[in-house]
């Protein structure tokens, strides 16, 4: 993945945003595993991102390619 920002401060901001998004997805995966009484390692990260994106509407979770 290429960071789109051109200025160092914006690169740091974009990096931290990506790190936070990754952390949130992992937390949601852990909660789903706990509620479903399954092993968290058996849940696919990519599939989880697709499910999260498809279940949310509006510009809040609109990721540009």
LUMDREN-297085 format. One line per 4 residues: their letters; for each residue z, x, y of C-alpha. Coordinates in nm, 3 decimals, decimal comma. Each point is the difference from the previous one (the first is absolute). Example, Ala and Ser with C-alpha at 12.3 -4.5 7.8 and 13.67 -1.06 7.14 Angstrom:
REM residues 2
as> 0,780 1,230 -0,450; -0,066 0,137 0,344
This chain:
REM residues 65
xxxx> 0,000 0,000 0,000; -0,091 0,131 0,344; 0,232 -0,063 0,291; -0,193 -0,162 0,285
xxxx> 0,215 0,120 0,289; -0,122 0,292 0,208; 0,318 0,100 0,185; 0,292 0,171 -0,179
xxxx> 0,254 -0,262 0,106; -0,223 -0,283 -0,123; -0,059 0,181 -0,331; 0,378 0,019 -0,051
xxxx> 0,031 -0,369 0,088; -0,277 -0,096 -0,243; 0,150 0,216 -0,275; 0,346 -0,159 0,041
xxxx> -0,159 -0,345 0,000; -0,176 0,075 -0,329; 0,322 0,139 -0,146; 0,192 -0,313 0,103
xxxx> -0,268 -0,227 -0,147; 0,013 0,194 -0,328; 0,377 -0,030 -0,008; -0,011 -0,375 0,064
xxxx> -0,250 -0,054 -0,283; 0,218 0,204 -0,239; 0,308 -0,200 0,100; -0,184 -0,328 -0,060
xxxx> -0,112 0,131 -0,340; 0,359 0,089 -0,090; 0,121 -0,345 0,104; -0,274 -0,168 -0,203
xxxx> 0,088 0,210 -0,305; 0,367 -0,088 0,037; -0,073 -0,372 0,034; -0,246 0,008 -0,290
xxxx> 0,232 0,212 -0,216; -0,275 0,255 -0,069; -0,032 0,377 0,027; -0,097 0,099 0,359
xxxx> -0,223 0,278 -0,137; -0,220 -0,262 -0,165; -0,107 -0,149 0,335; -0,323 0,133 0,155
xxxx> 0,024 0,117 0,362; -0,365 -0,084 0,079; 0,030 -0,347 -0,151; 0,320 -0,056 0,195
xxxx> -0,173 0,088 0,327; -0,283 -0,242 -0,083; 0,246 -0,279 -0,081; 0,199 0,060 0,318
xxxx> -0,316 0,003 0,215; -0,143 -0,312 -0,161; 0,325 -0,193 0,028; 0,045 0,071 0,373
xxxx> -0,221 -0,150 0,267; -0,051 0,078 0,362; -0,052 0,319 0,198; 0,341 0,144 -0,091
xxxx> -0,125 0,141 -0,330; -0,367 0,040 0,086; -0,083 0,359 -0,102; -0,324 0,149 0,126
x> -0,208 0,196 -0,255
